[in-house]
Amino acid sequence: MCGRFALSAMASEIAEEFNVNGEPNRTLPVDWNIKPTQDIYIIKTQDRNLDVVSWGLIAPWSKDGEAALRSQSQAINARSETVFEKPTFRNAFHHKRCLIPASGYYEWATELGALKSKQPVYISRKDSHLLAFAGIFDTWRSPEGVERKSAAIMTCDAVGKLAKVHNRMPVFLPKELWDSWLNPDLSETKALMEIVNSREDDSALQFWPVRPLVNSIKNNGAELIEPLEVGDPETLF
């Protein structure tokens, strides 16, 4: 799963890397500890614009703001194996897909040899480019008529060395699949799952243990991703 991530790029940098068509209606600050229900950037299916939504997909049937917030906290991730059939996610999967940019994300490891259980680990690209999570989004309207946009990160079984960190990981999409994923005319389950199953593996990624600062949402800053000095990282995995 993915429960915290970081985005150190500004809106203009994201727009350039993802070749988006327009700026968001508001900008977000750099954040090294993004948590569920917080505002995040997405690149949307329909217009390839950079937009701001909250993290965690609001269930379409939520009756009020309290129920909407509660449903969000339970839907920050959507399992790729079942996303096309789950009531909360299936319409968004078929019609409202997005890319979610990230500098990196955090996972809490369970099998890192000499390190203690639940050791936080930071994962990013080796080439310093942004990660592109496959995502889905939707718009919920409150009884008062207020619209709230929200999104979820798609996840899959972890592969390679990442499987030693956690048994799940986000679905990373390579650049050559971005246009297909964002194609608003594509809605057939089989074709969409072919894109998901063509995702990137762990070969482009790097990761290292970090201090437990990320465990508190009060902490924020580049120091959260500084490597924890525990010896040769290669011996940990």
C-alpha positions in Angstrom: 0.0 0.0 0.0 1.0 3.6 0.0 0.1 5.7 3.1 2.5 8.6 2.9 4.4 10.2 0.0 6.5 13.3 -0.8 6.4 15.9 -3.6 9.2 18.3 -3.7 8.5 19.7 -7.2 6.6 22.9 -7.8 3.5 23.1 -10.1 5.5 24.5 -13.0 8.1 21.6 -12.8 5.3 19.0 -12.7 3.6 20.6 -15.7 6.8 20.5 -17.7 7.6 16.9 -16.9 4.1 15.6 -17.5 3.4 17.9 -20.5 0.1 19.2 -19.0 -2.2 21.6 -20.8 -3.0 24.0 -18.0 -2.0 25.3 -14.5 -4.1 24.3 -11.5 -6.6 26.8 -10.0 -4.4 26.9 -6.9 -0.9 25.7 -6.1 0.3 23.5 -3.2 3.4 23.9 -1.1 6.3 21.5 -1.3 5.5 18.6 1.1 7.7 15.8 2.4 5.0 14.1 4.4 1.7 14.0 2.5 -1.0 12.2 4.4 -4.4 10.7 3.5 -7.3 13.2 3.0 -4.7 16.0 2.2 -4.8 17.9 -1.0 -2.6 16.5 -3.8 -2.0 17.2 -7.5 -3.3 15.0 -10.3 -3.2 15.0 -14.1 -6.7 14.2 -15.2 -8.1 12.0 -18.0 -10.4 14.5 -19.7 -8.2 17.5 -20.3 -4.6 16.6 -19.1 -4.7 19.6 -16.8 -3.0 19.7 -13.5 -5.7 19.8 -10.8 -5.9 19.7 -7.0 -8.0 17.0 -5.3 -8.0 15.4 -1.8 -6.3 12.0 -1.3 -8.8 9.2 -0.7 -11.7 8.5 -3.0 -15.0 9.6 -1.6 -17.7 6.9 -1.8 -20.3 8.1 -4.3 -23.1 7.3 -1.8 -21.7 9.3 1.1 -24.7 11.2 2.6 -22.8 14.1 4.2 -19.4 15.6 4.8 -18.6 13.5 7.8 -19.4 10.3 5.9 -17.4 11.5 2.9 -14.3 12.1 5.1 -14.7 8.7 6.7 -15.0 7.0 3.4 -11.9 8.8 2.1 -9.7 7.5 4.9 -10.6 4.0 3.9 -10.0 4.5 0.1 -6.6 6.0 -0.3 -5.5 3.0 -2.3 -7.4 0.9 -4.9 -6.3 -2.7 -5.5 -5.6 -3.1 -9.2 -6.8 -6.7 -9.0 -10.4 -5.7 -8.0 -10.6 -2.0 -8.9 -12.9 -2.7 -11.9 -15.6 -4.4 -9.8 -15.6 -2.6 -6.4 -18.5 -0.1 -6.2 -16.4 2.7 -4.8 -13.9 2.5 -7.6 -15.3 0.9 -10.7 -16.9 4.0 -12.4 -13.8 6.1 -11.8 -11.5 3.3 -13.1 -13.5 3.1 -16.4 -14.0 6.9 -16.9 -11.9 9.1 -14.6 -8.3 8.0 -14.5 -5.4 10.2 -13.6 -1.6 10.3 -12.9 -0.5 11.2 -9.4 3.0 12.8 -9.4 5.4 12.1 -6.5 9.0 12.6 -5.7 8.9 9.4 -3.6 6.9 7.5 -1.1 7.3 5.9 2.3 6.7 2.3 3.3 7.0 0.5 6.6 9.1 -2.6 6.1 8.6 -5.9 7.8 11.5 -8.0 6.5 14.7 -5.9 6.6 17.1 -8.3 8.3 18.9 -6.4 11.0 16.4 -3.5 11.1 13.5 -3.5 13.5 10.0 -4.3 12.2 8.0 -1.4 10.8 11.1 0.5 9.8 10.2 3.4 7.5 11.8 3.3 4.1 11.8 6.0 1.4 11.4 4.9 -2.3 12.1 7.1 -5.3 13.5 6.9 -8.9 17.2 6.5 -9.5 17.1 9.2 -12.2 15.5 11.8 -10.0 12.5 12.1 -12.2 9.0 12.1 -10.6 7.1 8.9 -10.0 3.9 8.6 -11.9 1.3 6.6 -9.9 -1.7 5.3 -11.7 -4.7 6.9 -10.1 -8.5 7.3 -10.3 -10.5 10.3 -9.3 -14.1 11.4 -9.0 -16.3 14.4 -7.9 -18.7 14.1 -5.0 -21.5 16.6 -4.4 -22.7 17.3 -0.9 -26.4 17.7 0.0 -25.7 21.5 0.0 -24.4 21.3 -3.6 -20.7 21.7 -2.7 -18.4 19.6 -5.0 -15.3 17.8 -3.6 -12.8 16.1 -5.9 -10.9 13.2 -4.6 -8.5 10.5 -5.9 -7.0 7.1 -5.0 -3.6 5.5 -5.8 -3.8 2.1 -7.5 -1.7 -0.6 -6.0 -0.5 -4.1 -6.9 1.7 -6.9 -5.6 5.2 -5.8 -4.9 8.0 -7.2 -7.1 11.7 -7.6 -6.8 13.5 -6.1 -3.8 10.4 -4.0 -3.0 8.6 -7.2 -1.9 11.1 -7.3 1.0 9.9 -3.9 2.1 6.2 -4.5 1.8 3.9 -6.9 0.0 2.1 -4.1 -1.9 3.3 -1.2 -4.0 1.8 1.6 -6.1 1.2 1.0 -9.8 4.0 3.0 -11.5 3.3 3.9 -15.2 6.2 4.5 -17.6 6.0 7.6 -19.8 5.0 5.6 -22.9 1.8 4.5 -21.2 0.7 7.9 -19.9 -1.3 8.9 -23.0 -3.2 5.5 -23.1 -4.0 5.7 -19.4 -5.3 9.3 -19.8 -7.3 8.5 -23.0 -10.9 9.4 -22.2 -12.2 7.2 -25.0 -10.7 4.1 -23.4 -13.1 2.4 -21.0 -13.0 -1.3 -21.7 -11.7 -3.4 -18.7 -9.4 -5.7 -20.6 -7.6 -2.8 -22.4 -7.2 -0.9 -19.2 -5.9 -3.9 -17.3 -3.3 -4.5 -20.1 -2.0 -1.0 -19.3 -1.9 -1.8 -15.6 -0.1 -5.1 -16.1 2.5 -3.3 -18.3 3.5 -1.2 -15.3 7.1 -0.5 -14.4 8.9 -3.0 -12.2 11.4 -2.0 -9.4 14.5 -1.7 -11.7 14.2 2.1 -12.0 13.8 2.6 -8.2 16.1 3.1 -5.3 15.2 3.0 -1.6 16.8 3.3 1.8 15.8 3.2 5.5 15.0 6.6 7.1 14.5 7.9 10.6 11.0 7.5 12.1 10.3 11.3 11.7 7.7 10.5 9.0 5.6 8.7 11.6 4.3 12.0 12.9 2.3 14.2 10.6 3.8 17.2 12.4 7.2 16.6 10.8 7.9 17.9 7.4 11.1 18.7 5.5 13.9 17.2 3.4 15.4 15.7 6.6 12.6 13.0 6.5 14.3 11.3 3.5 17.8 11.4 4.8 19.3 7.9 4.9 19.4 6.1 8.2 23.1 5.1 8.8 22.9 1.4 9.4 25.8 0.1 7.4 25.7 -1.3 3.8 22.1 -0.9 2.5 22.6 -3.9 0.2 22.9 -6.2 3.2 19.5 -5.3 4.4 17.5 -6.7 1.6 
